[in-house]
Each structure stands twice: as structure tokens, then as C-alpha cells.
Amino acid sequence: MDAVILVGGFGTRLRPLTLTTPKPLLPVGNVSILARVIAGLEKAGVTRAILALGFKPQPFIDAFPGNQCGGVQLEYAVEPEPLDTGGAIAFAARFAGISQTFIVVNGDVLTSLDVSTLVAFHKKNAAEGTLHLTPVEDPSQFGVVETAASGQVTRFVEKPAPGETTSFNVNAGTYVLEPSVIERITVNQKTSIERVVFPAMVAQGTLYAMPTRDSWVDTGRPETYIAANMSTLENVQGNKLVHAASRVAATATIEQSVVGPLCVVGEYSHLSHSVVIAGAEIGESAAIENSVIMGVVGSTAQLKNCIIGADGVVEPGEVLNNVKRPDPEGA
């Protein structure tokens, strides 16, 4: 089975990390988000994945030698211009010559969903398209999906007011589609699948949805990116994950944190609830809390709720709270 993975976003909310690394290639538990997404697809029987890109594929090619991730062959469909979600899916599907039922996923969403169950539900209903839904506590911040008992989608309600809907289920970003969906989208035309294509399918009764309570996280915000990393520590001894190819001083203390390869963590430094990405350097006696570090942190610096990109430098002794460096607004 084929899958289209949407990886064309700019990762604006995770800047400055994404100024040097595409969002899907950022690590979660020292494994890239995209590799985790592909592993889930492989379990569902996917053997070929087409990455829908809005920019040059070189970082992805470098990340997956031989255009292979596990048992999944990778291909790259680079849009001539941004085509929105529907246009990107159609461009990638046409590029790869997809002619059978296929899967679409967002490259920055991690879920424990067994995608094969979504495929089975799709085929049982002879649907043209099937969405995975996930429940949320406050639907007023999302686009809510209403369904009949059969699973047929009856209505979309965007950011509903109190009492406007009884549904708490939202689009979770995994779809099973028939090739006929591609034909609904004009070649190389900017089209939103959520706002244009899906409502047209609802009107014709061909769109279905399956809600589950599987874990689900959109890694595109700093707080959810850190949370996704923390979730990988749940069954890890010591509640920390330190790559063997890093140099961590014996006097350093690491609590509920992930340290990637080729990092340096200095004497008497302290990490808590943080992510240290490959190649980062942390000086002695630095204290880092609830932060993501990709650059250099000087000795005795204190950081809380910060994001330090690859080109970011924190001078010795600096005390920072809720700071991004380098400033993404100046990028």
C-alpha cells in the first residue's frame, strides 16, 4: 500500500529549531518524528511513502540513505508552488502514479493509532474517504466532525460555540482515500482538502470517519514537542534518555530529559524536563528547565521555557525565561 506524507510546512511555531532542520526531522526520543510516522505506516502494510514537499528534498534524502526507512521505499514530490493540503496530496499522488486505495498522514503528528484498523473500516463501508478522529476536551478551538451511527460524516463545525454541537471529535490528520478523490482536485491548483474536498464528499455521502482514543499529539508547538519527547521516557529506567555518543559529566544531573548524540553536558549542570538535540553544548553549572537546546549554553547560565536553535548562543551567566534564540522574528 502507498502513503502520502505531508511534510511541506515551514514549522513556524518551532522556530528557531526549524531554521536549520525541517520539523518532521526533529527528534522525539532521539528518533526523528518522520521515522516514527513511517514506522507506524509500515506496521499497517505501507511499502511506499511519497513525501509531499514544498521545498528541496535534500535534508530528507540525507536523513534516509538509499531513500529507504525500514522496509518503506521513499519518493519525493516537490511542489512547484505551495498547493495547500488538497493540492499537495493530489500532486504527490499523480507524481507517484497512485491508482489504488492509499493513506495520507501529516508528517508532524504522532499517534498510536493502528492504521490498518482505519483501512479495514474504510473498506467495510465502501467509502471514498475515511478520516481518523480524536476527542478533545474543548472543541471550540477546533474543527469538529459530526457523524451518523454508521460512521458517515454528516457535518463539519468550525470552532463551535457552546451548544452548537454534541460532538467532541476532531480531525486527527490520518486519512484513507480512494483515487477518485485525486480527480476532485484540479491539477496544480491550490486546494484545501479540509475546506473544499471533504465538504463536497459529505454532500454526496461518500466520506466516513472513525473515532478512537489512541494517543495523539501534534508536535508543531514547543510545549507539545517537549511533551512528545517526555512521553518516550514513560517506561525508561531513570526517566531519562541519554545517547551513548554524548559526553555527559559524571557530576551533571539529568531529570526527565532527552539528550541526543554528540552533545556535551558540563560538570555540575542540571537538566529537567528538557530536550537536548544532537551537537548541543551545555557548559558547567548551567541549569536548564522545560527547554529545547540545539546550540550552545554557557557555564552558570539559567534557562527556563527557552528554545535555543543551532545558531543560538547563551552567554555564561545569562538568566533567560521564555526566550527564543536566535530570534525567529529576525530570521
C-alpha positions in Angstrom: 0.0 0.0 0.0 1.1 3.6 -0.7 1.0 6.5 1.6 1.4 10.3 1.1 3.1 12.1 3.9 2.6 15.9 4.1 5.9 17.4 5.1 5.7 20.8 3.3 5.1 23.1 6.3 7.6 25.7 7.4 7.4 24.8 11.1 7.0 28.4 12.0 5.9 27.7 15.6 9.0 25.7 16.3 11.5 28.3 15.1 14.4 28.7 15.6 14.8 24.9 15.6 13.3 24.7 12.2 15.5 27.4 10.7 18.1 24.6 10.2 16.1 21.4 10.5 12.7 20.6 8.8 10.1 20.0 11.5 9.5 16.3 10.6 13.2 15.6 11.0 13.4 16.9 14.6 13.9 14.1 17.1 11.5 12.7 19.6 13.2 10.4 22.0 16.3 10.6 19.7 14.3 9.2 16.7 13.0 11.7 14.1 9.3 12.4 14.0 9.1 11.3 10.4 10.9 8.0 11.1 8.3 7.3 13.8 5.4 8.2 11.5 6.8 5.9 8.8 7.3 3.0 11.3 3.6 3.3 12.1 2.7 3.2 8.4 4.9 0.2 7.8 3.1 -1.8 10.5 -0.1 -1.1 8.6 1.4 -2.6 5.4 2.7 0.5 3.7 5.6 -0.3 1.4 6.0 3.1 -0.4 5.7 6.6 1.0 5.6 9.7 -1.1 6.8 12.8 0.8 4.8 15.9 -0.3 7.3 18.7 -0.1 7.2 22.4 -0.7 10.9 22.8 -0.8 14.1 20.9 -1.8 14.2 17.3 -0.5 17.9 17.2 0.2 17.6 17.2 4.1 15.2 14.2 3.8 17.5 12.4 1.3 20.4 12.9 3.7 18.3 11.6 6.6 17.3 8.4 4.8 20.1 6.9 2.8 19.0 4.9 -0.2 15.6 6.6 0.0 14.6 3.9 2.5 13.2 4.0 6.0 12.9 0.5 7.5 11.0 -1.5 4.9 9.4 1.5 3.3 10.7 3.0 0.0 10.6 6.8 -0.1 9.9 9.1 -3.0 9.9 12.9 -3.1 7.2 15.0 -4.7 8.3 18.7 -4.7 5.5 21.1 -5.5 6.3 23.9 -8.0 4.5 26.3 -5.6 2.5 25.8 -2.4 -0.7 24.0 -3.2 -2.3 23.7 0.2 -3.3 20.3 1.6 -5.5 19.0 -1.2 -3.3 20.3 -3.9 -0.2 18.7 -2.3 -1.9 15.3 -1.9 -3.1 15.3 -5.5 0.3 16.5 -6.8 2.1 13.7 -4.8 -0.4 11.0 -5.9 -0.1 12.0 -9.5 3.6 12.2 -9.3 3.8 8.6 -7.9 1.1 7.2 -10.2 -1.1 6.1 -7.3 -4.1 4.2 -8.6 -5.4 2.2 -5.6 -6.6 2.9 -2.1 -3.9 5.0 -0.2 -3.2 6.6 3.1 -2.5 10.2 3.9 -0.8 11.4 7.1 0.6 14.6 8.4 4.4 14.4 9.0 4.3 16.1 12.3 1.5 14.1 14.1 2.4 11.2 16.3 -0.3 8.7 17.2 -0.6 5.2 18.5 -3.4 4.5 16.0 -3.2 1.1 14.2 -3.7 2.5 10.7 -4.8 -1.0 9.5 -8.0 -0.7 11.5 -8.8 2.6 9.7 -8.2 0.9 6.4 -10.5 -2.0 7.3 -13.2 0.4 8.5 -12.9 2.3 5.2 -13.2 -0.8 3.1 -16.1 -2.2 5.1 -18.1 1.0 4.4 -17.0 1.1 0.7 -16.1 4.7 1.5 -14.4 7.2 -0.9 -12.6 8.7 2.0 -12.2 7.9 5.8 -10.9 10.2 8.5 -9.4 9.3 11.8 -11.0 11.3 14.6 -9.7 12.0 18.1 -11.7 13.5 21.1 -10.7 16.8 22.7 -11.9 18.4 25.9 -12.6 21.8 24.4 -14.0 21.6 20.8 -14.3 25.3 20.5 -10.7 25.6 19.3 -11.0 23.0 16.6 -13.0 21.9 13.5 -15.4 19.4 14.9 -16.7 16.4 12.9 -20.2 15.1 13.3 -21.0 11.5 12.2 -24.0 9.2 11.9 -24.1 5.9 13.8 -22.7 4.2 10.7 -19.6 6.5 10.7 -20.8 8.5 7.7 -19.7 12.2 8.2 -22.8 14.5 8.3 -21.3 17.9 9.1 -18.2 19.9 9.9 -18.5 22.6 12.5 -15.6 25.0 12.7 -14.8 26.2 16.2 -18.3 25.6 17.5 -19.9 27.9 20.1 -21.3 26.2 23.3 -24.3 24.1 22.4 -23.7 24.2 18.7 -22.7 20.6 18.5 -22.7 17.5 20.7 -19.5 16.1 19.1 -16.1 16.3 20.8 -14.3 14.6 17.9 -11.9 16.5 15.6 -9.9 15.6 12.5 -6.7 13.8 13.7 -4.9 14.1 10.3 -4.8 10.5 9.1 -6.9 9.6 6.0 -7.7 6.6 3.8 -8.6 7.8 0.3 -9.7 6.3 -3.0 -8.0 7.5 -6.2 -11.3 9.2 -7.2 -10.5 11.8 -4.5 -7.5 12.9 -6.6 -9.8 13.6 -9.6 -11.7 16.1 -7.5 -8.7 18.3 -7.4 -7.6 20.4 -10.4 -4.0 19.8 -11.5 -1.6 22.2 -9.8 -4.4 24.2 -8.2 -4.1 25.4 -4.7 -6.9 23.5 -2.8 -7.7 22.7 0.8 -8.8 19.1 1.3 -10.4 20.0 4.6 -12.4 23.1 3.5 -13.2 22.2 -0.2 -12.9 18.5 -1.0 -14.2 16.9 2.2 -17.4 19.1 2.4 -18.1 18.1 -1.2 -17.8 14.4 -0.3 -20.1 14.9 2.7 -22.7 16.4 0.4 -22.5 13.2 -1.7 -22.4 10.8 1.3 -19.0 9.3 0.5 -17.0 10.5 3.5 -16.7 8.4 6.7 -14.8 8.8 9.9 -13.6 6.5 12.7 -13.0 8.0 16.2 -10.5 6.3 18.6 -8.9 7.2 21.9 -5.4 6.4 20.8 -2.7 8.7 21.9 -2.3 11.7 19.5 -0.1 14.7 19.5 0.6 17.5 17.0 4.3 18.1 17.6 4.3 21.5 15.9 4.3 23.7 19.1 7.1 23.9 21.6 5.0 22.6 24.5 3.7 19.7 22.5 7.1 18.9 21.1 8.6 18.7 24.6 5.6 16.6 25.7 6.1 14.2 22.9 9.7 13.7 23.9 8.7 13.3 27.6 6.2 10.6 26.6 9.1 8.4 25.3 10.5 8.3 28.9 7.5 6.7 30.5 9.0 3.2 30.5 12.7 4.2 30.6 14.8 3.4 33.6 15.7 6.6 35.4 13.2 8.6 33.4 15.9 10.0 31.1 17.3 9.1 27.7 21.0 9.9 27.1 22.6 8.9 23.8 25.7 6.8 24.1 27.5 9.1 21.7 27.3 12.1 24.0 29.7 13.3 26.7 27.9 13.9 30.0 29.9 14.8 33.1 29.5 12.4 36.0 28.5 15.3 38.2 25.7 16.5 35.9 22.2 15.7 36.9 19.5 14.8 34.3 15.9 14.5 35.3 13.1 13.7 32.8 15.1 14.8 29.8 16.4 13.5 26.5 20.0 14.1 25.3 20.8 13.4 21.7 24.1 12.2 20.1 27.3 14.2 20.1 26.2 16.5 22.8 28.4 17.9 25.7 26.9 18.4 29.1 29.3 20.0 31.5 30.2 19.4 35.2 27.5 20.2 37.8 25.0 21.2 35.1 21.3 20.3 35.7 18.7 19.4 33.1 15.0 18.9 33.9 12.0 18.3 31.5 14.2 19.3 28.5 15.4 18.1 25.1 19.0 18.5 24.1 19.4 17.9 20.4 22.4 16.4 18.6 25.5 18.5 18.8 24.4 20.9 21.5 26.8 22.1 24.1 26.0 22.9 27.7 28.6 24.5 30.0 29.4 23.6 33.6 26.9 24.5 36.3 24.2 25.5 33.8 20.6 25.0 34.8 18.0 24.2 32.1 14.3 23.6 32.7 11.5 22.9 30.2 13.6 23.9 27.3 14.9 22.7 23.9 18.6 23.2 23.3 20.2 22.8 19.9 23.0 25.4 20.2 25.5 26.5 22.9 24.7 27.3 26.5 27.5 28.9 28.5 28.5 28.0 32.1 26.3 29.0 35.0 23.5 30.1 32.6 19.9 29.6 33.8 17.2 28.8 31.2 13.5 28.2 31.7 10.9 27.7 28.9 13.5 28.5 26.2 14.3 27.4 22.7 17.9 27.7 21.6 18.4 26.9 17.9 21.5 25.6 16.2 23.0 29.1 15.8 21.8 30.2 19.2 24.4 31.1 21.9 23.6 31.7 25.5 26.5 33.6 27.2 27.9 32.4 30.5 25.8 33.6 33.5 22.8 34.7 31.4 19.4 34.2 33.0 16.6 33.6 30.5 12.9 32.9 30.7 10.7 32.2 27.7 13.3 33.3 25.2 13.9 32.0 21.6 17.5 32.4 20.3 18.3 33.4 17.6 15.2 35.5 17.5 12.9 33.9 14.8 11.3 37.2 14.1 14.7 38.5 12.8 15.2 35.4 10.6 
